Amino acid sequence: MAAPNVLFILTDQQSSRALSCAGNPHLSTPNTDALAASGMRFATAYSAAPVCGPSRACLTTGCLPHQHGVIFNGMTPDPALPSMGELFRDAGYDTGWSGRWHLPAHRPDIRGFECLHDESVNLGRGVEGDADVVDAAVAFMQRPREQPFFLGVSLCNPHDICHWIFADPDEPESTDGLPPLPDNFEIDPDEPEFITECRHRQHYGNEGPVSHNWTASQWRSYLGAYYGFTELVDVQVGRLLQALEAAGLGEDTVVLYTSDHGEGMAAHRWVVKLMVYEEPVTVPFIVRWPGHTAAGLVEETTPVSGLDVLPTLLDCAGIEVPDSVTGLSLRSLLDGAGQLGREFVVTELYPDTEKPEMQARMLRTRRHKYVKFSSGRNPELLFDLEMDPGETRNLAGTDEAAAELARHRQLLQRWCEEREDPFR
């Protein structure tokens, strides 16, 4: 059987909850919904590092930040680690990348890929550049070729919400038609000191202080803007998928759709990324592979990670997965051949460029989520996400959850030891 083409679609700053097919009634993402309806959607998918550069290094190497070396934006992954484009190119694929790269620059040196977009394209604003990114990707898709292709398309939106926040929006004249505030809008009075410090950081992802004094109406306006940017990127996703079908390539192509990280979405009064609450740390994760994956499947319980993107795509293409990769191939789930054999996923957080000692680790099992912060009062979180999906009741320190807390502590300690993660 011939090796499949690969279309890897990456949005920026899209929470798993910002999809209408995930049950959100306040926006419409018909093109992404159609992709999910024709493939498999993983409902419990996590960014391996919820900020652009570190997450993208995880996606393209299958390694965690302490392994690839990118803990902050602007850093470059360890060149000794094999990268996505190099692995596919060396296996005989025609490899092209259109859009944001972020490791550290957007252009033109994209490891293992031909850079497809013109240098004049504004990759920092989705409303200005995303259509051009798709134009370049479609042109690559339509080239005559003998070998299979790997096409990475990295779109900016809904990242434009960052620019909207910094504009310090005025009080809306009316709230008619604006999304409601989420049920988990309020801040826990016993919030970990680590999170509180992050809220007031004046550098590196400093949108938090801008939103600090927003009214409820301004928060609702922000949600409406975020959903609007998400709907804009969905239009570009539709253009890509339509071009794939028009070129007669749909049946021969694995499509994987995800995002680098999520968005706060007003939960716990949080905006943007750099935190491990569900909204900023979860991402869409959809795979369509005609002839292998049954249409419309939703995997609800198995936690997956951005680390799994590279090994999954390599496995689908019949390319050996390097020993350096920490993530797992999801092919057994895509094929309906069995379980993944994984108990949990881990996310790393480095939220402050001036304080690299500030770190956190999140460990997500099927039902619970455990978070350990490196410093501050109340340094642990434990949530039962089955009973408390909004993360409104921290069970760490309660008698009822003592056994689960001890179990999750042990899982994280063992993980750090096995992966040589210096976090303790």
Secondary structure, DSSP 8 states (H G I E B T S, - for coil): ----EEEEEEESS--TTS-GGGT-TT---HHHHHHHHTSEEESSEE-SSSSHHHHHHHHHHS--HHHH---STT----TTS--HHHHHHHTT-EEEEEE---SS-SSS--TTSEE-S-TTS-TT-HHHHHHHHHHHHHHHHTS--SS-EEEEEE--TTTTHHHHHHT-----S--TT-----TT-S--TT--HHHHHHHT--SSSTHHHHHTT--HHHHHHHHHHHHHHHHHHHHHHHHHHHHHHHTT-GGGEEEEEEES----TTGGG--SSSS-SHHHHB--EEEE-TTTS-TTEEE-SS-EEGGGHHHHHHHHHT----TT--S---HHHHTT--------EEEEE---TT-TT--EEEEE-SSEEEEEESSSSS-EEEEETTT-TT-----TT-GGGHHHHHHHHHHHHHHHHHTT----
